[in-house]
């Protein structure tokens, strides 16, 4: 239950583009594809145009910003 508010926010953005900033200073941009009580999966396009998945742990998230498509 520690990160329930973060999980609920990400569930609202499912399928939408977001930017997630982690406490490590890293920034991740992609569309939310899956949300669990432990992590969020982001769908991102790499430089060759293929889609990859990035997993970010909820306890590592510092901020979430919705992005315009």
N, C-alpha and C positions, 0 to 999 in steps of 0.2 A: 504493500500500500504506500510505500515511501514515495514512489514516483507516479502515483495515480493521476495527478493533474497533468503531467507531461504526456502520459499515455492518452488521456482523454483529448487533449489538444491535438495531438498527432492524428487521432482517429477522425477528427473533423477535417483535417487536411488530406485524407486518403485520396490518392489520385492527382492531387494538386502539386505544383512545384513549390519547394521550400528551400531555404538556406538554413542549415543547422551549424551553429558555432559550438565547438566543444571546449571544455575547460583546458585542454591541452593547447588551444590556440588554433587548431585546424578548423577549416571551414568546408562544409560539404553542401553541394547544390544538386538537387535532383527531385524526382517526384516520389511521393510516399507510396510504396507498393504494399508494405506489410507492417503491422504494428502488433507487438506482443507486450507482456508486462515486463520484459527484460530489454528489448531492443526495437529499433525501427530499421526497416530495409528501404533504402533509396535506390531508385532506378536512374542510372546516369548513362549518358552517351559518351563513349571514349573518342579519342582523336580519329579513329578509323571509321566512326559512325556506328559501331556495334554497341549494344546495350550491356552494361555491367550492373552488378548489384553491390551496394556498399551497406554494411551493417554498422550501426552506431548504437552503443549501449545507452540506455536512458539515463543512467547515473553519470554519464560523461557529457550530457548536453547542458550547455550554458544558456543558449538562446535559440529561438526558432522564429524565422521571418518568412512570411508568405511571399512568393515571387510572382510577378506578372508574366503571363505566357506570351 
